[in-house]
Amino acid sequence: MKYWFSNLPAQTGISRLVFFAKVRWRIEQSYQQLKEDLGLDHYEGRGYLGWHHHVTMTMLAYGFLLLETLRIKKNFWVEPPESEQADAGPHSVLAGNMPDLP
């Protein structure tokens, strides 16, 4: 059994929570692919500029490969359910805004 902690509002539905759990998994998979397939962790230089170029080129290659993979799929874009987007207020993290700090 898995447990998840969340700082989302209490009225957030289960489908929204599952969506964000799956997004987290996708991020971890992408990072692993960046390291294994594209060599994100292969840089052995000493300067920031070289490291920055290496990471930039790795991210560009990953973006290209991801778009090419998604381009051939029929329904590749996954969005949160519409019914729960309205539940998030205009100042919510879910609406894309930063929360107010205490």
N, C-alpha and C positions, 0 to 999 in steps of 0.2 A: 504494500500500500504506500502511496506517495502522499506527501503533504506539501502544501504551497502556502506561503505567507504573501499577503498582498496589502497594499495601502490604498486600493481602490475604494470608492464609496460603498457603503453597506448595501445600497440598492442595486449594485452591479449584478447582472444576471450570470448564470453559470456558463452560458455559451460565450460570453465576453471573456470570462476568466480562462476558459479553455483556449480561446483564440490567442490570448497573450502567452499562455504556457507553450503553445505550439510555435509562436514567434521566437520565443527564447531558444527552443530546440533548434530552429532554423539558423539562428545566429551562431550557435555553437558548431553546427555542421559546416557553416560557411567558413568559420575561422579555421576549423580543422582542414578543410579543403585548401584554403589559402596557404597553410603551412605545408601540407603534403604535396599537393599537385603543382602549386605555383611558386614555391620556394620563399614564402614570406620570412621564414626563419633562417635563410641561407646567407644573409648579409654578414660579412666578416670585416668590414671596413672600420675606420676609426672616426670618421667625421660625420657631423650631422647632415651636411649637404648630400653626401653619398647615400646615407641611410634614407633621407627624405626622397631622393630619386628612386631608390630601390622600392620603397613602400608605395610610392605613387604609381610606378609602372606595374607593380603587382596588383594593386587595386584596379587599375585600368584593365588589365588582362582579365581579372576576375569579373568585372562588370560586363565586359564583352562576352565572355563565356556564359555568364548567367543570362544575358539577354538573348543570345543565340539559342540556349536551351529552352527558354520560355517562349521564344518566337514560334517554335514548332508545336507547342502544346495548344490545345483548344481553349480551355478556360483556365488560364494560369494565374489570374489576379484574384487573391483571396482577401475579402474585406470583412470587417466585423458585421454582425447582423444589423440591419437598418433599425429595427425596433428599439435597440438599446443605445443607439447613437443619440437619440433625442433625450434619453435619461441624463446624460452628462450635461451639466450646465455650461454656460458660455465661458466660464472661467475654470474649466476642468482640465486636467492633464489629458483626458481622453479627447477633448476638443482640440488639442494641439497647443494649448497655452500653458505657460509655466504657472504652477500654483503660487499663491501669495505666501510669503514667508512670515512666520509669527513675529 
